[in-house]
Amino acid sequence: MTWNSRIGIAEALDAARWTGDTLDPLGLMKHESGAVWGVLTDAGDCGLDCPNGAVIGFPGDTPDAVVIAACLAAAGQLDPGQDRVELEERDVWLGCLESAGLDNWPGVDIARSIRNEREARR
């Protein structure tokens, strides 16, 4: 395993407005709150320095979702209530798209392939 296995974390943090380090943009990311996440080993071990001074280490087999949630929580970006509402809204919207026949659209096979590739990287 190489640090590339943690690219999903870097992409999620980038989407959450974290900034990559100039010398190692995908292996060391910072948030304006002071939180810093970085890959530590080729085995995918990574760490999080929290604004409150806490330091958390994650072994390489820690799921990306756990690391992402810890990073967002440390940066004050995790609001479970808001996330639930957003997921419910997306679920309703997806139901409407499926009712309109989106699941019969030729591009749905491409979307499934993309989803399968992302799940395989986890």
PyMOL CGO cylinders between C-alpha atoms (Angstrom):
from pymol import cmd
from pymol.cgo import CYLINDER

trace = [
    CYLINDER, 0.00, 0.00, 0.00, 1.27, 3.49, -0.77, 0.3, 1, 1, 1, 1, 1, 1,
    CYLINDER, 1.27, 3.49, -0.77, 0.08, 6.88, 0.39, 0.3, 1, 1, 1, 1, 1, 1,
    CYLINDER, 0.08, 6.88, 0.39, -1.98, 7.01, -2.79, 0.3, 1, 1, 1, 1, 1, 1,
    CYLINDER, -1.98, 7.01, -2.79, -4.44, 4.78, -0.97, 0.3, 1, 1, 1, 1, 1, 1,
    CYLINDER, -4.44, 4.78, -0.97, -5.30, 7.90, 1.03, 0.3, 1, 1, 1, 1, 1, 1,
    CYLINDER, -5.30, 7.90, 1.03, -6.14, 9.99, -2.04, 0.3, 1, 1, 1, 1, 1, 1,
    CYLINDER, -6.14, 9.99, -2.04, -9.84, 9.71, -1.16, 0.3, 1, 1, 1, 1, 1, 1,
    CYLINDER, -9.84, 9.71, -1.16, -9.15, 11.56, 2.09, 0.3, 1, 1, 1, 1, 1, 1,
    CYLINDER, -9.15, 11.56, 2.09, -7.21, 14.29, 0.30, 0.3, 1, 1, 1, 1, 1, 1,
    CYLINDER, -7.21, 14.29, 0.30, -10.03, 14.71, -2.23, 0.3, 1, 1, 1, 1, 1, 1,
    CYLINDER, -10.03, 14.71, -2.23, -12.67, 14.93, 0.51, 0.3, 1, 1, 1, 1, 1, 1,
    CYLINDER, -12.67, 14.93, 0.51, -10.67, 17.47, 2.50, 0.3, 1, 1, 1, 1, 1, 1,
    CYLINDER, -10.67, 17.47, 2.50, -10.02, 19.50, -0.65, 0.3, 1, 1, 1, 1, 1, 1,
    CYLINDER, -10.02, 19.50, -0.65, -13.77, 19.57, -1.27, 0.3, 1, 1, 1, 1, 1, 1,
    CYLINDER, -13.77, 19.57, -1.27, -14.19, 20.78, 2.32, 0.3, 1, 1, 1, 1, 1, 1,
    CYLINDER, -14.19, 20.78, 2.32, -11.86, 23.73, 1.62, 0.3, 1, 1, 1, 1, 1, 1,
    CYLINDER, -11.86, 23.73, 1.62, -8.70, 22.34, 3.20, 0.3, 1, 1, 1, 1, 1, 1,
    CYLINDER, -8.70, 22.34, 3.20, -5.50, 23.42, 1.44, 0.3, 1, 1, 1, 1, 1, 1,
    CYLINDER, -5.50, 23.42, 1.44, -2.69, 21.19, 0.30, 0.3, 1, 1, 1, 1, 1, 1,
    CYLINDER, -2.69, 21.19, 0.30, 0.86, 21.94, 1.35, 0.3, 1, 1, 1, 1, 1, 1,
    CYLINDER, 0.86, 21.94, 1.35, 2.96, 23.51, -1.41, 0.3, 1, 1, 1, 1, 1, 1,
    CYLINDER, 2.96, 23.51, -1.41, 5.55, 20.72, -1.36, 0.3, 1, 1, 1, 1, 1, 1,
    CYLINDER, 5.55, 20.72, -1.36, 3.15, 17.82, -0.72, 0.3, 1, 1, 1, 1, 1, 1,
    CYLINDER, 3.15, 17.82, -0.72, -0.38, 18.93, -1.72, 0.3, 1, 1, 1, 1, 1, 1,
    CYLINDER, -0.38, 18.93, -1.72, -1.98, 15.48, -1.47, 0.3, 1, 1, 1, 1, 1, 1,
    CYLINDER, -1.98, 15.48, -1.47, -0.05, 14.22, 1.52, 0.3, 1, 1, 1, 1, 1, 1,
    CYLINDER, -0.05, 14.22, 1.52, -0.31, 17.18, 3.90, 0.3, 1, 1, 1, 1, 1, 1,
    CYLINDER, -0.31, 17.18, 3.90, -3.44, 19.31, 4.16, 0.3, 1, 1, 1, 1, 1, 1,
    CYLINDER, -3.44, 19.31, 4.16, -4.34, 22.23, 6.40, 0.3, 1, 1, 1, 1, 1, 1,
    CYLINDER, -4.34, 22.23, 6.40, -7.57, 23.90, 7.44, 0.3, 1, 1, 1, 1, 1, 1,
    CYLINDER, -7.57, 23.90, 7.44, -7.94, 27.55, 8.45, 0.3, 1, 1, 1, 1, 1, 1,
    CYLINDER, -7.94, 27.55, 8.45, -8.99, 26.34, 11.94, 0.3, 1, 1, 1, 1, 1, 1,
    CYLINDER, -8.99, 26.34, 11.94, -5.45, 25.06, 12.49, 0.3, 1, 1, 1, 1, 1, 1,
    CYLINDER, -5.45, 25.06, 12.49, -6.22, 21.39, 11.90, 0.3, 1, 1, 1, 1, 1, 1,
    CYLINDER, -6.22, 21.39, 11.90, -3.55, 19.57, 9.90, 0.3, 1, 1, 1, 1, 1, 1,
    CYLINDER, -3.55, 19.57, 9.90, -3.80, 16.09, 8.35, 0.3, 1, 1, 1, 1, 1, 1,
    CYLINDER, -3.80, 16.09, 8.35, -0.92, 14.21, 6.78, 0.3, 1, 1, 1, 1, 1, 1,
    CYLINDER, -0.92, 14.21, 6.78, 0.15, 10.83, 5.47, 0.3, 1, 1, 1, 1, 1, 1,
    CYLINDER, 0.15, 10.83, 5.47, 2.95, 9.42, 7.62, 0.3, 1, 1, 1, 1, 1, 1,
    CYLINDER, 2.95, 9.42, 7.62, 4.02, 6.16, 5.96, 0.3, 1, 1, 1, 1, 1, 1,
    CYLINDER, 4.02, 6.16, 5.96, 3.83, 4.26, 2.70, 0.3, 1, 1, 1, 1, 1, 1,
    CYLINDER, 3.83, 4.26, 2.70, 1.51, 1.84, 4.53, 0.3, 1, 1, 1, 1, 1, 1,
    CYLINDER, 1.51, 1.84, 4.53, -1.15, 4.57, 4.64, 0.3, 1, 1, 1, 1, 1, 1,
    CYLINDER, -1.15, 4.57, 4.64, -0.69, 5.50, 8.29, 0.3, 1, 1, 1, 1, 1, 1,
    CYLINDER, -0.69, 5.50, 8.29, -1.77, 9.09, 8.76, 0.3, 1, 1, 1, 1, 1, 1,
    CYLINDER, -1.77, 9.09, 8.76, -2.19, 11.64, 11.51, 0.3, 1, 1, 1, 1, 1, 1,
    CYLINDER, -2.19, 11.64, 11.51, -4.28, 14.60, 12.51, 0.3, 1, 1, 1, 1, 1, 1,
    CYLINDER, -4.28, 14.60, 12.51, -3.07, 17.56, 14.57, 0.3, 1, 1, 1, 1, 1, 1,
    CYLINDER, -3.07, 17.56, 14.57, -6.13, 19.21, 16.09, 0.3, 1, 1, 1, 1, 1, 1,
    CYLINDER, -6.13, 19.21, 16.09, -6.50, 22.92, 16.83, 0.3, 1, 1, 1, 1, 1, 1,
    CYLINDER, -6.50, 22.92, 16.83, -6.86, 22.08, 20.56, 0.3, 1, 1, 1, 1, 1, 1,
    CYLINDER, -6.86, 22.08, 20.56, -3.40, 20.47, 20.56, 0.3, 1, 1, 1, 1, 1, 1,
    CYLINDER, -3.40, 20.47, 20.56, -4.55, 16.85, 20.41, 0.3, 1, 1, 1, 1, 1, 1,
    CYLINDER, -4.55, 16.85, 20.41, -2.68, 14.58, 18.03, 0.3, 1, 1, 1, 1, 1, 1,
    CYLINDER, -2.68, 14.58, 18.03, -4.44, 11.53, 16.59, 0.3, 1, 1, 1, 1, 1, 1,
    CYLINDER, -4.44, 11.53, 16.59, -2.75, 8.70, 14.71, 0.3, 1, 1, 1, 1, 1, 1,
    CYLINDER, -2.75, 8.70, 14.71, -4.61, 6.45, 12.29, 0.3, 1, 1, 1, 1, 1, 1,
    CYLINDER, -4.61, 6.45, 12.29, -3.18, 3.09, 11.21, 0.3, 1, 1, 1, 1, 1, 1,
    CYLINDER, -3.18, 3.09, 11.21, -3.21, 2.38, 7.47, 0.3, 1, 1, 1, 1, 1, 1,
    CYLINDER, -3.21, 2.38, 7.47, -6.23, 0.11, 7.78, 0.3, 1, 1, 1, 1, 1, 1,
    CYLINDER, -6.23, 0.11, 7.78, -8.45, 2.82, 9.29, 0.3, 1, 1, 1, 1, 1, 1,
    CYLINDER, -8.45, 2.82, 9.29, -11.33, 3.44, 6.84, 0.3, 1, 1, 1, 1, 1, 1,
    CYLINDER, -11.33, 3.44, 6.84, -11.12, 6.73, 4.96, 0.3, 1, 1, 1, 1, 1, 1,
    CYLINDER, -11.12, 6.73, 4.96, -14.59, 7.71, 6.19, 0.3, 1, 1, 1, 1, 1, 1,
    CYLINDER, -14.59, 7.71, 6.19, -13.40, 7.55, 9.81, 0.3, 1, 1, 1, 1, 1, 1,
    CYLINDER, -13.40, 7.55, 9.81, -10.36, 9.73, 9.10, 0.3, 1, 1, 1, 1, 1, 1,
    CYLINDER, -10.36, 9.73, 9.10, -12.44, 12.22, 7.09, 0.3, 1, 1, 1, 1, 1, 1,
    CYLINDER, -12.44, 12.22, 7.09, -15.03, 12.48, 9.86, 0.3, 1, 1, 1, 1, 1, 1,
    CYLINDER, -15.03, 12.48, 9.86, -12.30, 13.06, 12.46, 0.3, 1, 1, 1, 1, 1, 1,
    CYLINDER, -12.30, 13.06, 12.46, -10.69, 15.76, 10.31, 0.3, 1, 1, 1, 1, 1, 1,
    CYLINDER, -10.69, 15.76, 10.31, -13.98, 17.55, 9.70, 0.3, 1, 1, 1, 1, 1, 1,
    CYLINDER, -13.98, 17.55, 9.70, -14.90, 17.32, 13.40, 0.3, 1, 1, 1, 1, 1, 1,
    CYLINDER, -14.90, 17.32, 13.40, -11.50, 18.70, 14.43, 0.3, 1, 1, 1, 1, 1, 1,
    CYLINDER, -11.50, 18.70, 14.43, -11.96, 21.62, 12.05, 0.3, 1, 1, 1, 1, 1, 1,
    CYLINDER, -11.96, 21.62, 12.05, -15.50, 22.29, 13.29, 0.3, 1, 1, 1, 1, 1, 1,
    CYLINDER, -15.50, 22.29, 13.29, -16.97, 21.29, 9.94, 0.3, 1, 1, 1, 1, 1, 1,
    CYLINDER, -16.97, 21.29, 9.94, -18.99, 18.27, 11.03, 0.3, 1, 1, 1, 1, 1, 1,
    CYLINDER, -18.99, 18.27, 11.03, -22.62, 18.93, 11.84, 0.3, 1, 1, 1, 1, 1, 1,
    CYLINDER, -22.62, 18.93, 11.84, -24.45, 15.59, 12.04, 0.3, 1, 1, 1, 1, 1, 1,
    CYLINDER, -24.45, 15.59, 12.04, -27.86, 17.28, 12.02, 0.3, 1, 1, 1, 1, 1, 1,
    CYLINDER, -27.86, 17.28, 12.02, -27.11, 19.17, 8.84, 0.3, 1, 1, 1, 1, 1, 1,
    CYLINDER, -27.11, 19.17, 8.84, -25.63, 16.08, 7.21, 0.3, 1, 1, 1, 1, 1, 1,
    CYLINDER, -25.63, 16.08, 7.21, -28.79, 14.08, 7.99, 0.3, 1, 1, 1, 1, 1, 1,
    CYLINDER, -28.79, 14.08, 7.99, -31.04, 16.74, 6.46, 0.3, 1, 1, 1, 1, 1, 1,
    CYLINDER, -31.04, 16.74, 6.46, -28.82, 16.97, 3.39, 0.3, 1, 1, 1, 1, 1, 1,
    CYLINDER, -28.82, 16.97, 3.39, -28.89, 13.18, 2.95, 0.3, 1, 1, 1, 1, 1, 1,
    CYLINDER, -28.89, 13.18, 2.95, -32.67, 13.12, 3.29, 0.3, 1, 1, 1, 1, 1, 1,
    CYLINDER, -32.67, 13.12, 3.29, -33.00, 15.88, 0.67, 0.3, 1, 1, 1, 1, 1, 1,
    CYLINDER, -33.00, 15.88, 0.67, -30.68, 14.00, -1.70, 0.3, 1, 1, 1, 1, 1, 1,
    CYLINDER, -30.68, 14.00, -1.70, -32.67, 10.80, -1.14, 0.3, 1, 1, 1, 1, 1, 1,
    CYLINDER, -32.67, 10.80, -1.14, -35.93, 12.56, -2.07, 0.3, 1, 1, 1, 1, 1, 1,
    CYLINDER, -35.93, 12.56, -2.07, -34.29, 14.09, -5.16, 0.3, 1, 1, 1, 1, 1, 1,
    CYLINDER, -34.29, 14.09, -5.16, -32.87, 10.73, -6.23, 0.3, 1, 1, 1, 1, 1, 1,
    CYLINDER, -32.87, 10.73, -6.23, -36.33, 9.17, -5.84, 0.3, 1, 1, 1, 1, 1, 1,
    CYLINDER, -36.33, 9.17, -5.84, -37.76, 11.86, -8.12, 0.3, 1, 1, 1, 1, 1, 1,
    CYLINDER, -37.76, 11.86, -8.12, -35.04, 11.27, -10.73, 0.3, 1, 1, 1, 1, 1, 1,
    CYLINDER, -35.04, 11.27, -10.73, -35.64, 7.52, -10.64, 0.3, 1, 1, 1, 1, 1, 1,
    CYLINDER, -35.64, 7.52, -10.64, -39.41, 8.07, -10.98, 0.3, 1, 1, 1, 1, 1, 1,
    CYLINDER, -39.41, 8.07, -10.98, -38.70, 10.20, -14.05, 0.3, 1, 1, 1, 1, 1, 1,
    CYLINDER, -38.70, 10.20, -14.05, -36.75, 7.31, -15.60, 0.3, 1, 1, 1, 1, 1, 1,
    CYLINDER, -36.75, 7.31, -15.60, -33.17, 8.32, -14.86, 0.3, 1, 1, 1, 1, 1, 1,
    CYLINDER, -33.17, 8.32, -14.86, -32.37, 4.70, -14.03, 0.3, 1, 1, 1, 1, 1, 1,
    CYLINDER, -32.37, 4.70, -14.03, -33.12, 3.88, -17.68, 0.3, 1, 1, 1, 1, 1, 1,
    CYLINDER, -33.12, 3.88, -17.68, -30.75, 6.55, -19.01, 0.3, 1, 1, 1, 1, 1, 1,
    CYLINDER, -30.75, 6.55, -19.01, -27.77, 5.10, -20.96, 0.3, 1, 1, 1, 1, 1, 1,
    CYLINDER, -27.77, 5.10, -20.96, -25.30, 6.98, -18.75, 0.3, 1, 1, 1, 1, 1, 1,
    CYLINDER, -25.30, 6.98, -18.75, -26.48, 5.12, -15.64, 0.3, 1, 1, 1, 1, 1, 1,
    CYLINDER, -26.48, 5.12, -15.64, -24.06, 2.28, -16.50, 0.3, 1, 1, 1, 1, 1, 1,
    CYLINDER, -24.06, 2.28, -16.50, -21.18, 4.77, -16.50, 0.3, 1, 1, 1, 1, 1, 1,
    CYLINDER, -21.18, 4.77, -16.50, -22.32, 6.13, -13.15, 0.3, 1, 1, 1, 1, 1, 1,
    CYLINDER, -22.32, 6.13, -13.15, -22.48, 2.59, -11.71, 0.3, 1, 1, 1, 1, 1, 1,
    CYLINDER, -22.48, 2.59, -11.71, -18.97, 1.91, -12.99, 0.3, 1, 1, 1, 1, 1, 1,
    CYLINDER, -18.97, 1.91, -12.99, -17.67, 5.10, -11.34, 0.3, 1, 1, 1, 1, 1, 1,
    CYLINDER, -17.67, 5.10, -11.34, -19.38, 4.14, -8.06, 0.3, 1, 1, 1, 1, 1, 1,
    CYLINDER, -19.38, 4.14, -8.06, -17.88, 0.64, -8.19, 0.3, 1, 1, 1, 1, 1, 1,
    CYLINDER, -17.88, 0.64, -8.19, -14.39, 2.04, -8.79, 0.3, 1, 1, 1, 1, 1, 1,
    CYLINDER, -14.39, 2.04, -8.79, -14.73, 4.40, -5.82, 0.3, 1, 1, 1, 1, 1, 1,
    CYLINDER, -14.73, 4.40, -5.82, -16.01, 1.62, -3.56, 0.3, 1, 1, 1, 1, 1, 1,
    CYLINDER, -16.01, 1.62, -3.56, -13.12, -0.61, -4.63, 0.3, 1, 1, 1, 1, 1, 1,
    CYLINDER, -13.12, -0.61, -4.63, -10.64, 2.08, -3.50, 0.3, 1, 1, 1, 1, 1, 1,
    CYLINDER, -10.64, 2.08, -3.50, -12.09, 2.15, 0.01, 0.3, 1, 1, 1, 1, 1, 1,
]
cmd.load_cgo(trace, "trace")
